[in-house]
Amino acid sequence: MATMNRGKQPSLAQLRAFAAVAEHLHFRDAAAAIGMSQPALSGAVSALEETLGTQLVERTTRKVLLSPAGERLAARAKAVLNAVGELMEEAEAVRAPFTGVLRLGVIPTVAPYLLPDVLRLVHDRYPDLGLQVYEERTSSLLDGLAAGRLDLLLLAVPLGVPGVTEIPLFDEDFVLVTPGDHPLGGRDDIPREALRDLPLLLLDEGHCLRDQALDVCREVARGAPTPVKTTATGLATLVQLVAGGLGVTLLPRTAVEVETGRGGLRTGRFAEPAPARRIALAIRTGAARQGEFEEFARALRDAVVSLPVRPHTEPAGPVAATPYATRPDASAGTAPACSAPSPPGPPPHRHRRPAENPTNPPPSY
């Protein structure tokens, strides 16, 4: 490979092409990912190699590999592209807040119940905002936020992920969902200890709601293993399994009206302090649009006052993530797949806004 051409600088198109090849290790897939023809992408990578004076990619008839230099420079290229993206975002935010595209990631146990309020808010108050919604599990959302694929997340906290700032929105209690003839159905004083002897149905691995329910069970069982009879991929299936008599489950209160309306089910409220979860917006720490996102959080708190939740009062500021405290079933040194439940609080009322300090994230059960 020739020496570096010091009279030329890499172009953004060349860096974008190389970063795509480094990610996909396939020219056709990389070209499709960035909307470039395969010959143009190959030419851009070759031009970058000539400019830098080093081979970045090893091309074979079957696969693409990064050279040692390519391995080192791929991260640099991605960092440059991210920095340019942040520059464009900051310029756009300064020029006209709440315009352009906003890529919002939402977890599946929040999306069906809160998105109507989010979409109504954007339509009524921010008509020039191009909202794009992505429903994914927490781990995928956090990857998307870190990579710049997503701008803002709506999910359960605390996350305990460095570089992520949380803006609390509200707390909501969990309720027990039972078959229609279950003796705990309809009660409003169920002790948490009752969960020790109940056949609990949960979502599949990777869902935040599953881990939150298990955290509650571990708390009342003092760390003993929780027997799980059956799992499901979504809450709609889960409540139908309950209606069929296979067991009971826990639902956040915002999901109850939607998921239990088909009949054959009853709900029960826990005695105080009831298990709960906290819902928040999450952003990259130091994001160019942080002020815009904080204003969006204030508007969203006002928009959910009719829901059975406890909205947070105006925060003193966003909450930076704290280091992850390893749970008994978690691997040391890794970030959690999702958050733990929120602390107990007063029972939710549709128009009640109790004073609390939202700058302190809730402890895990």
N, C-alpha and C positions, 0 to 999 in steps of 0.2 A: 504494500500500500504506500502511496506517495506521502511525502511529508505534508504537514498541515499547511493549508493556504491561508496565510495570515492576512491577506487582503480581502478575504470574504468572511461573512458571518452566516451562521445557520439561519434559515428562515423558520418561521413558526410552522409553515406547512411541512417542512422537512422534519422538524421535531415531532409534530403531531403524527406523521406517518411512522416514524421510528418507534414512538411510544405505543402506537397501536400494534405494530409487529411484535414488540417486546411483550405486550400483554397477551396476544392471541397465538403467537408463534405459528402463524399461518397467514400467508399473504392475502388469500381470498377473503378470509374472515376479517382480517384487519381492514382491508379496503371497504368491505361492507359496513363495518362498524363506524367509520368516519365519513362515509359517503363519497369515496374516491374510487376511481377505476383502478383495477389491479396494476396495469402498466404504469399509470401515473404514480401510484404508491411505490412501486419498485424503483422507479426513476428518482423519486424524492429521497428514498433511503440511500441509493447509490450516490446522489449528489451530496448528501450529508456526510457520507463516508469520505468522499473526495475533499470536502471542505475541512473535515477534522483530521484527515490524513491517517485514518485507521479503519480497519475492518470492524464493523459492528455486528454483522449477521453472517452466519454460515449457511449457505443455501445448498440443499441437496434435492434430489428428485422426489423425496417423500416427506421431508419435514424441514423446519427452519429452527436453527439454534442460534443463541446469542454467543458471540465470542466473549472472551474474558473482558475486553474493553467494552463490549456492548452491555454486559452485565453491570459494569460500574456506571456507565453513562446513562442507562435507562432510567435510573432513579433521578438523576440530575435533569434529564429531559422532562420527566413528569413534573418535577418541582417547578421548572421554568414555565411550563404550560399552566400549572395551577396558579402561579403568581400572576401570569397574564390574565387569567380568568378572574382573579380577585380584583385586579386593576380595572377591568371592564365593569365588574359588578359595582365597585365603589363609585366609578364615574356615573353609572346609571342611577345608583341610589342618590347621589348628590343632585343629579340633574332633575329627577322626578321620582320621589318615593312612591311605592305601590303601583309601579308600572312595570312592564316587561313580564318575564316569566318567573314564577315561583314554583319550585319543585318540592312538593310536600310529601313526606313519607309517613305512613300511618300503620300501626299494628292492627292485625285482624280483629282483636277483641275491643277495639275502640272505633274503627272505621264505620261500621254500619249504624252506630248509635250516636256518634258525634258529627259525622260528615254533613248531615242535613243542616245543622247549625253553622258549620264552617262555610258550606257552599252558599247559604243564604247571606251570611255576613259579607263574603267576598262580592257577591252579586249586588248587594244593596250599597255597601260602603266603598268598595274598591273595584269599580267596574272596569278600570283599565289594567287590572292585574290579571295576567294569564296564568291561572292556577292549573298545575298538573299534579295529579294525585297518584301515588304509588303505594299499594297495600302489600306489605312484606313483614316478615318476622323481624324481631329486634336486631339480631346479629347482622342481617342483610342491610337493614336501615343504617346501622352505625357504619358499616363498610361504605355504603353509598355516601354518607355524610362526609366521612374522612377523605374519600376519593374525589369529592366535588360533584358527584352525580346527583346528589340531593342538597337542597338548601336548608330545609327545616323539617324537624321530626315532631310527630305527635304520638306520645307513647307513655308508658308507665315508668316512674322513676322511684328511687335514685338508681342511676346507671353505674356510677363509679368508674367512668372512663376518662382518662386524662385527655385534655384538649376539647372536651365537650362541656358546654354550659347549659344548665337547665333553668327554665323559666316556669315555675309552678303555676298551674291553672286551677285545679280543684282536687278535693278528696271525695271518694265515694265508698260506701260500705259494700261488703259482700253480703249476699243473702243465700239461704239454703233453699235449693229447689228439690222438691220431693214428689213422688207419685201422689195422686189425688187422695188416697186413703191412708197416707202416712200419718202417724200420731204427731209428728213435729210440724206438719203443714199448718199454716195459719198462726202459729205462735209468734210472739214478739219478745220472748225472753229465753231463747235457746242458749244454754251455756256452751262455750267453745268445747268443753270436755266431751260433749255429746258426739263430736266428730270421731272420737277414738273407736267407737263401736259401729260406725256407719259404713256401708259399702260405697266408697267414693268413686265416682266416675270423673275422669280428667281428660283434658286435651292431650294430643301427642307431644312427644319431646320437642323442645325448641320454642314452645309457646310460653310467653310470659305468664299467662294466667295459670298455667299448670304449675309453674314454680312458685307463684304466689300462694296458691292453694296448699301446696306441699309445705311451704314455710309455716302457714297457719297450723297445719296438722302437726308438724314437728314441735311447734311451741307447746301445744296442748298435750302432746305425747312425750314431752321431755326428750326429744331426739330419737325416739324409737322409730323403726321403719314404718312407713304408712302403706298398708295394703291397697293396691289399685286394681280393681277388677277388670275394667274395660277402658279403652281410650278412643277418642274420635278426633278428626281433623278440624272440626268446626263446632261452634256452640249450637247451631241448629240441630245437628246430629246428636250432640250430647244431651240436649233436653228431651229429644224424642226417645233416647235410650232410658232416660229417667221416667218418662211417661209410660214406657213399656214395662216398668217394674224392675229394671236391672240394678238400680241403686239410686243415689242422690248425687248432687253436684253443687258447686258454688258458682254464683254469677254475680258480676258487678251490677249495681242497681240500675245503671243506664241501659243494661241489656234485658232487663226483666220484661218490660212491656212488649218488646219486639219478639223475644224468644219464647215466652210462655203463653202466648195468646191463643194457641190451638186447642187448649183444653187438656184435661187429664193430668194437670199439674197443680201443685200448690207451692207457696213460698213461705218461708219462716225467717223472722228477723232474729239476730243474735242479741243477747243481753249486752249492756255496755260493760266494757268498751268493745264495740263490734270490730271485727277485722275489716280492714279497708285498704284501698290502694290510692296512690297519688298519680294524677295525670299532669303532664307538663309538655311544653315545647322544649326541644333540644336543638342547639345550634353549635357551630364551630366556635370555640373561644376566640374572641377578637374578630368575628365576622364583620365584613364591611357593612352589612345591612342590619347590624345588631339593634340599632335604634328603631328601625322599621319593624323588626320582629318583636321588640318589647311593646311597641304600640299595638301590634296585632294581638299580642297576648292580653293586653288590657281590654281590647274590644271583644275578644273571645270569652273572657270571664263574664262580661256583661251579657253576652249572647246565651250563656248556659244557665242563667238564673232560674229558668223554669224547669230545669232538669233536677232529679233527686240527688243533688250533689252539694258539696260545701265549697263554693268558690273562694279562692284566696283573695284577701284584701290586697291593695296596691303594694307590691313588693318594694323593698329598699333597693333592690337590684337583682340581677340574675344570679343564680347559684352555680358556682364552679363545682365541677365534679370532685368528689373526694375519693381517695384510694379505696379500691375494692377490698372489703373484708371477706375472706374466703368462708363459704358455707361448708358444712360437713361433707357435702357431696360434690364440691367444686374442686377443680385442680388448682393447686397453688400457683399464683403468679399470672393467672388468666383473668380476663375481664368477664363479667357475668353475661349470660345470654339475655337476661332481662333484669328487671328491678324486683325488689322485695316489697311487701305490702306497706302501706302508709301506717302511721301511728293511729291509735284509737282517738276518737273525737266525739263530739255531740252528734246525735242522730240528725241526718239531713232533713231539711225542710225546704220546700220549693222556693221560698223567698227569703230565706235566712242567710245572712252573710256574717258569721261570727268573726271576731277579731282573732288573729293568730299571727305568728311570726313565720312567714314563708321562706325566710332566708336560711332556716335550719331544716335540712332534709330529714325525713322521718327515719327512725331506727328500723332495722329489720326484725321481723318476728322469727 
